[in-house]
């Protein structure tokens, strides 16, 4: 394993970004497909998009913290190239989920 020079938090929150991006796409699909879910989310904060944002932000922050605690507190170990690849793929997949849903669902 090469020494990437990336901190455990850079890697952890990069992975969390990829995870949150995919979860964001899935939450859009679930929320827009189910009026009951959307109504429940609206009741929580007054608007479903506010609840959506809070959920994804909480997932991002907790995911980053959890990834940083792995390996006995040393965090996940990845090369810079692998981290970039993972982040890009996660963001693209999250975007494709949303675009695909609206193209096929509407």
C-alpha positions in Angstrom: 0.0 0.0 0.0 1.4 3.3 -1.0 1.5 6.3 1.4 -1.1 8.6 -0.1 -0.6 11.6 2.2 -4.4 11.8 2.7 -5.7 12.1 6.2 -8.1 9.6 7.6 -10.8 12.3 7.6 -10.3 13.1 3.9 -10.7 9.5 3.0 -13.6 9.0 5.5 -15.6 12.0 4.4 -14.9 11.3 0.7 -16.4 7.8 1.1 -19.2 9.3 3.0 -19.9 11.7 0.1 -20.1 8.8 -2.3 -22.5 7.0 0.1 -24.6 10.1 0.7 -24.9 10.8 -3.0 -26.3 7.4 -3.7 -28.6 7.6 -0.7 -29.8 11.0 -1.9 -30.8 9.5 -5.3 -32.6 6.6 -3.6 -34.4 8.9 -1.2 -35.6 11.1 -4.0 -37.1 8.0 -5.7 -38.7 6.7 -2.5 -40.1 10.1 -1.5 -41.5 11.0 -5.0 -43.0 7.5 -5.5 -44.8 7.4 -2.1 -47.2 10.2 -1.1 -47.2 8.7 2.4 -43.4 9.0 2.8 -43.5 12.5 1.4 -46.3 13.5 3.7 -44.5 12.1 6.7 -41.3 13.9 5.8 -43.3 17.1 5.5 -44.8 16.7 8.9 -41.3 16.3 10.5 -39.9 19.7 9.5 -42.6 21.6 7.6 -41.3 20.7 4.2 -40.2 17.4 2.7 -37.1 18.9 1.1 -35.9 20.2 4.5 -36.3 16.7 6.0 -34.6 15.3 3.0 -31.6 17.6 3.5 -31.4 16.8 7.2 -31.4 13.1 6.6 -28.7 13.2 3.9 -26.6 15.7 5.9 -26.9 13.4 9.0 -25.9 10.4 6.9 -22.9 12.3 5.5 -21.7 13.4 8.9 -22.3 10.1 10.7 -20.8 8.1 7.8 -17.7 10.2 7.7 -17.2 9.8 11.5 -17.8 6.0 11.3 -15.4 5.5 8.4 -12.8 7.5 10.3 -13.2 5.2 13.3 -12.6 2.0 11.4 -9.4 0.0 11.7 -9.0 0.7 15.4 -9.4 4.5 14.9 -6.9 4.7 12.0 -9.7 5.0 9.4 -10.2 3.4 6.1 -7.0 3.1 4.0 -7.3 4.0 0.3 -5.0 5.4 -2.3 -5.9 8.9 -3.6 -6.8 7.5 -7.0 -9.1 4.9 -5.5 -10.8 7.5 -3.4 -11.3 9.8 -6.3 -12.7 7.0 -8.4 -15.1 6.0 -5.6 -16.3 9.6 -5.1 -16.9 10.2 -8.8 -18.7 6.9 -9.2 -20.9 7.6 -6.2 -21.9 11.1 -7.4 -22.5 9.9 -10.9 -24.6 7.0 -9.7 -26.7 9.3 -7.4 -27.2 11.7 -10.3 -28.2 8.9 -12.7 -30.7 7.5 -10.2 -32.4 10.9 -10.1 -32.3 11.6 -13.8 -33.4 8.1 -14.7 -36.3 8.3 -12.3 -37.6 11.6 -13.7 -37.1 10.5 -17.3 -38.8 7.1 -16.8 -41.2 8.0 -13.9 -42.8 11.1 -15.4 
